Each structure stands twice: as structure tokens, then as C-alpha cells.
Amino acid sequence: MNNAGIGKMAFLEQLSVADMRLVMETNFFSHAIVTKAFLPQLKKQKSLVDIVFTGSEAALVGARQGSIYCASKFAVRGFVQAMRMSVQDPRLEFRS
């Protein structure tokens, strides 16, 4: 299970670039990096493997003062969808 998240809820002009990077690094890149690290080993498993990414309603609809937070959650959702289509292994199930 992938579960990482940090919320920086503010209007875009109130966020520093460092704030934006922190949210994207924590909420999106951490999932991608961990998945990349473990994927070769997961592909060697003989049984069904559920790879679960903890989601958020923010991955479905934008929110006031949520520009970067929602973008990071949308990114995870898109990543999971792309992984489902990219990894052609019926034993690996990507869920969010």
C-alpha cells in the first residue's frame, strides 16, 4: 500500500515554489519512486499482488485553495491508470 500525503491548502499566489515542490514530492513522486523500486520484485511474484494507492476526493474534483494539493492527487490517479495499462501482467492489480 502506498500512502503518503501532505496538504498545503492556499491560493496559488500564496504558495512558494518550495511549498509546491514539497507537495508534489510527497503526494506524487514518493508513490512513483516506491513503485519503481519494488516493481521488478513484484513482477516475480507467483500470486496476485494488489498495489494500492491511498486516494482522496481531491483526485476527483478540484477544491478552493487546493490547486497544488488537488494537482498532486490527480497525478496519483493518472499514474495508477497509466500503470494499469502499461504493466501487462494479470497478477498485478493497481488500485486507487
PyMOL CGO cylinders between C-alpha atoms (Angstrom):
from pymol import cmd
from pymol.cgo import CYLINDER

trace = [
    CYLINDER, 0.00, 0.00, 0.00, 1.25, 3.43, -0.96, 0.3, 1, 1, 1, 1, 1, 1,
    CYLINDER, 1.25, 3.43, -0.96, 0.13, 6.09, 1.48, 0.3, 1, 1, 1, 1, 1, 1,
    CYLINDER, 0.13, 6.09, 1.48, 1.81, 9.48, 1.59, 0.3, 1, 1, 1, 1, 1, 1,
    CYLINDER, 1.81, 9.48, 1.59, 0.31, 12.89, 1.78, 0.3, 1, 1, 1, 1, 1, 1,
    CYLINDER, 0.31, 12.89, 1.78, 0.77, 16.44, 2.86, 0.3, 1, 1, 1, 1, 1, 1,
    CYLINDER, 0.77, 16.44, 2.86, -1.73, 19.24, 2.50, 0.3, 1, 1, 1, 1, 1, 1,
    CYLINDER, -1.73, 19.24, 2.50, -0.81, 22.81, 1.68, 0.3, 1, 1, 1, 1, 1, 1,
    CYLINDER, -0.81, 22.81, 1.68, -4.14, 24.46, 1.10, 0.3, 1, 1, 1, 1, 1, 1,
    CYLINDER, -4.14, 24.46, 1.10, -3.76, 28.02, -0.15, 0.3, 1, 1, 1, 1, 1, 1,
    CYLINDER, -3.76, 28.02, -0.15, -4.32, 30.13, -3.22, 0.3, 1, 1, 1, 1, 1, 1,
    CYLINDER, -4.32, 30.13, -3.22, -1.57, 29.55, -5.77, 0.3, 1, 1, 1, 1, 1, 1,
    CYLINDER, -1.57, 29.55, -5.77, -0.07, 33.01, -5.35, 0.3, 1, 1, 1, 1, 1, 1,
    CYLINDER, -0.07, 33.01, -5.35, 0.31, 32.35, -1.61, 0.3, 1, 1, 1, 1, 1, 1,
    CYLINDER, 0.31, 32.35, -1.61, 2.42, 29.21, -2.13, 0.3, 1, 1, 1, 1, 1, 1,
    CYLINDER, 2.42, 29.21, -2.13, 6.16, 29.32, -2.54, 0.3, 1, 1, 1, 1, 1, 1,
    CYLINDER, 6.16, 29.32, -2.54, 7.84, 27.18, -5.16, 0.3, 1, 1, 1, 1, 1, 1,
    CYLINDER, 7.84, 27.18, -5.16, 9.31, 25.19, -2.24, 0.3, 1, 1, 1, 1, 1, 1,
    CYLINDER, 9.31, 25.19, -2.24, 5.76, 24.54, -0.94, 0.3, 1, 1, 1, 1, 1, 1,
    CYLINDER, 5.76, 24.54, -0.94, 4.66, 23.35, -4.38, 0.3, 1, 1, 1, 1, 1, 1,
    CYLINDER, 4.66, 23.35, -4.38, 7.67, 21.06, -4.74, 0.3, 1, 1, 1, 1, 1, 1,
    CYLINDER, 7.67, 21.06, -4.74, 7.13, 19.61, -1.26, 0.3, 1, 1, 1, 1, 1, 1,
    CYLINDER, 7.13, 19.61, -1.26, 3.51, 18.75, -2.01, 0.3, 1, 1, 1, 1, 1, 1,
    CYLINDER, 3.51, 18.75, -2.01, 4.32, 17.16, -5.38, 0.3, 1, 1, 1, 1, 1, 1,
    CYLINDER, 4.32, 17.16, -5.38, 7.36, 15.30, -3.99, 0.3, 1, 1, 1, 1, 1, 1,
    CYLINDER, 7.36, 15.30, -3.99, 5.37, 13.91, -1.07, 0.3, 1, 1, 1, 1, 1, 1,
    CYLINDER, 5.37, 13.91, -1.07, 1.99, 13.31, -2.68, 0.3, 1, 1, 1, 1, 1, 1,
    CYLINDER, 1.99, 13.31, -2.68, 3.05, 12.10, -6.12, 0.3, 1, 1, 1, 1, 1, 1,
    CYLINDER, 3.05, 12.10, -6.12, 6.75, 11.40, -6.62, 0.3, 1, 1, 1, 1, 1, 1,
    CYLINDER, 6.75, 11.40, -6.62, 7.01, 9.28, -3.47, 0.3, 1, 1, 1, 1, 1, 1,
    CYLINDER, 7.01, 9.28, -3.47, 4.41, 6.90, -4.95, 0.3, 1, 1, 1, 1, 1, 1,
    CYLINDER, 4.41, 6.90, -4.95, 6.18, 6.74, -8.31, 0.3, 1, 1, 1, 1, 1, 1,
    CYLINDER, 6.18, 6.74, -8.31, 9.62, 6.23, -6.75, 0.3, 1, 1, 1, 1, 1, 1,
    CYLINDER, 9.62, 6.23, -6.75, 8.49, 3.46, -4.40, 0.3, 1, 1, 1, 1, 1, 1,
    CYLINDER, 8.49, 3.46, -4.40, 6.57, 1.72, -7.19, 0.3, 1, 1, 1, 1, 1, 1,
    CYLINDER, 6.57, 1.72, -7.19, 9.60, 1.89, -9.50, 0.3, 1, 1, 1, 1, 1, 1,
    CYLINDER, 9.60, 1.89, -9.50, 11.81, 0.43, -6.77, 0.3, 1, 1, 1, 1, 1, 1,
    CYLINDER, 11.81, 0.43, -6.77, 9.53, -2.51, -5.97, 0.3, 1, 1, 1, 1, 1, 1,
    CYLINDER, 9.53, -2.51, -5.97, 8.01, -3.27, -9.39, 0.3, 1, 1, 1, 1, 1, 1,
    CYLINDER, 8.01, -3.27, -9.39, 10.74, -5.68, -10.56, 0.3, 1, 1, 1, 1, 1, 1,
    CYLINDER, 10.74, -5.68, -10.56, 10.31, -7.79, -7.41, 0.3, 1, 1, 1, 1, 1, 1,
    CYLINDER, 10.31, -7.79, -7.41, 6.51, -7.61, -7.58, 0.3, 1, 1, 1, 1, 1, 1,
    CYLINDER, 6.51, -7.61, -7.58, 6.61, -8.92, -11.15, 0.3, 1, 1, 1, 1, 1, 1,
    CYLINDER, 6.61, -8.92, -11.15, 8.41, -12.03, -9.89, 0.3, 1, 1, 1, 1, 1, 1,
    CYLINDER, 8.41, -12.03, -9.89, 5.60, -12.96, -7.51, 0.3, 1, 1, 1, 1, 1, 1,
    CYLINDER, 5.60, -12.96, -7.51, 3.62, -16.05, -8.45, 0.3, 1, 1, 1, 1, 1, 1,
    CYLINDER, 3.62, -16.05, -8.45, 0.40, -14.96, -6.76, 0.3, 1, 1, 1, 1, 1, 1,
    CYLINDER, 0.40, -14.96, -6.76, -1.90, -12.00, -7.29, 0.3, 1, 1, 1, 1, 1, 1,
    CYLINDER, -1.90, -12.00, -7.29, -0.46, -8.72, -6.00, 0.3, 1, 1, 1, 1, 1, 1,
    CYLINDER, -0.46, -8.72, -6.00, -2.65, -5.73, -5.12, 0.3, 1, 1, 1, 1, 1, 1,
    CYLINDER, -2.65, -5.73, -5.12, -0.75, -2.47, -5.39, 0.3, 1, 1, 1, 1, 1, 1,
    CYLINDER, -0.75, -2.47, -5.39, -2.90, 0.07, -3.58, 0.3, 1, 1, 1, 1, 1, 1,
    CYLINDER, -2.90, 0.07, -3.58, -2.53, 3.85, -3.63, 0.3, 1, 1, 1, 1, 1, 1,
    CYLINDER, -2.53, 3.85, -3.63, -4.45, 5.74, -0.98, 0.3, 1, 1, 1, 1, 1, 1,
    CYLINDER, -4.45, 5.74, -0.98, -6.51, 8.33, -2.77, 0.3, 1, 1, 1, 1, 1, 1,
    CYLINDER, -6.51, 8.33, -2.77, -8.50, 11.39, -1.96, 0.3, 1, 1, 1, 1, 1, 1,
    CYLINDER, -8.50, 11.39, -1.96, -11.64, 13.12, -3.12, 0.3, 1, 1, 1, 1, 1, 1,
    CYLINDER, -11.64, 13.12, -3.12, -9.20, 15.77, -4.30, 0.3, 1, 1, 1, 1, 1, 1,
    CYLINDER, -9.20, 15.77, -4.30, -8.22, 13.34, -7.08, 0.3, 1, 1, 1, 1, 1, 1,
    CYLINDER, -8.22, 13.34, -7.08, -11.76, 13.59, -8.45, 0.3, 1, 1, 1, 1, 1, 1,
    CYLINDER, -11.76, 13.59, -8.45, -12.64, 17.25, -8.18, 0.3, 1, 1, 1, 1, 1, 1,
    CYLINDER, -12.64, 17.25, -8.18, -10.69, 20.45, -7.64, 0.3, 1, 1, 1, 1, 1, 1,
    CYLINDER, -10.69, 20.45, -7.64, -11.15, 22.41, -4.44, 0.3, 1, 1, 1, 1, 1, 1,
    CYLINDER, -11.15, 22.41, -4.44, -10.94, 26.04, -3.41, 0.3, 1, 1, 1, 1, 1, 1,
    CYLINDER, -10.94, 26.04, -3.41, -7.36, 26.81, -2.36, 0.3, 1, 1, 1, 1, 1, 1,
    CYLINDER, -7.36, 26.81, -2.36, -6.39, 23.31, -3.46, 0.3, 1, 1, 1, 1, 1, 1,
    CYLINDER, -6.39, 23.31, -3.46, -4.56, 23.97, -6.72, 0.3, 1, 1, 1, 1, 1, 1,
    CYLINDER, -4.56, 23.97, -6.72, -1.33, 22.15, -5.87, 0.3, 1, 1, 1, 1, 1, 1,
    CYLINDER, -1.33, 22.15, -5.87, -2.82, 19.60, -3.48, 0.3, 1, 1, 1, 1, 1, 1,
    CYLINDER, -2.82, 19.60, -3.48, -5.51, 18.59, -5.97, 0.3, 1, 1, 1, 1, 1, 1,
    CYLINDER, -5.51, 18.59, -5.97, -2.97, 18.52, -8.81, 0.3, 1, 1, 1, 1, 1, 1,
    CYLINDER, -2.97, 18.52, -8.81, -0.80, 16.12, -6.80, 0.3, 1, 1, 1, 1, 1, 1,
    CYLINDER, -0.80, 16.12, -6.80, -3.76, 13.82, -6.12, 0.3, 1, 1, 1, 1, 1, 1,
    CYLINDER, -3.76, 13.82, -6.12, -4.90, 13.96, -9.77, 0.3, 1, 1, 1, 1, 1, 1,
    CYLINDER, -4.90, 13.96, -9.77, -1.32, 12.97, -10.68, 0.3, 1, 1, 1, 1, 1, 1,
    CYLINDER, -1.32, 12.97, -10.68, -1.52, 9.85, -8.50, 0.3, 1, 1, 1, 1, 1, 1,
    CYLINDER, -1.52, 9.85, -8.50, -4.84, 8.90, -10.06, 0.3, 1, 1, 1, 1, 1, 1,
    CYLINDER, -4.84, 8.90, -10.06, -3.43, 9.30, -13.56, 0.3, 1, 1, 1, 1, 1, 1,
    CYLINDER, -3.43, 9.30, -13.56, -0.31, 7.37, -12.59, 0.3, 1, 1, 1, 1, 1, 1,
    CYLINDER, -0.31, 7.37, -12.59, -2.39, 4.43, -11.35, 0.3, 1, 1, 1, 1, 1, 1,
    CYLINDER, -2.39, 4.43, -11.35, -4.47, 4.43, -14.54, 0.3, 1, 1, 1, 1, 1, 1,
    CYLINDER, -4.47, 4.43, -14.54, -1.33, 4.52, -16.68, 0.3, 1, 1, 1, 1, 1, 1,
    CYLINDER, -1.33, 4.52, -16.68, 0.30, 1.72, -14.68, 0.3, 1, 1, 1, 1, 1, 1,
    CYLINDER, 0.30, 1.72, -14.68, -2.79, -0.45, -15.16, 0.3, 1, 1, 1, 1, 1, 1,
    CYLINDER, -2.79, -0.45, -15.16, -2.45, -0.02, -18.91, 0.3, 1, 1, 1, 1, 1, 1,
    CYLINDER, -2.45, -0.02, -18.91, 1.36, -0.18, -19.05, 0.3, 1, 1, 1, 1, 1, 1,
    CYLINDER, 1.36, -0.18, -19.05, 2.09, -3.22, -16.89, 0.3, 1, 1, 1, 1, 1, 1,
    CYLINDER, 2.09, -3.22, -16.89, 0.81, -6.15, -18.88, 0.3, 1, 1, 1, 1, 1, 1,
    CYLINDER, 0.81, -6.15, -18.88, 0.80, -8.65, -16.04, 0.3, 1, 1, 1, 1, 1, 1,
    CYLINDER, 0.80, -8.65, -16.04, -2.55, -10.08, -14.90, 0.3, 1, 1, 1, 1, 1, 1,
    CYLINDER, -2.55, -10.08, -14.90, -1.10, -10.87, -11.45, 0.3, 1, 1, 1, 1, 1, 1,
    CYLINDER, -1.10, -10.87, -11.45, -0.51, -7.18, -10.70, 0.3, 1, 1, 1, 1, 1, 1,
    CYLINDER, -0.51, -7.18, -10.70, -3.59, -5.14, -9.83, 0.3, 1, 1, 1, 1, 1, 1,
    CYLINDER, -3.59, -5.14, -9.83, -3.15, -1.39, -9.47, 0.3, 1, 1, 1, 1, 1, 1,
    CYLINDER, -3.15, -1.39, -9.47, -5.84, 0.26, -7.33, 0.3, 1, 1, 1, 1, 1, 1,
    CYLINDER, -5.84, 0.26, -7.33, -6.54, 3.73, -6.01, 0.3, 1, 1, 1, 1, 1, 1,
]
cmd.load_cgo(trace, "trace")
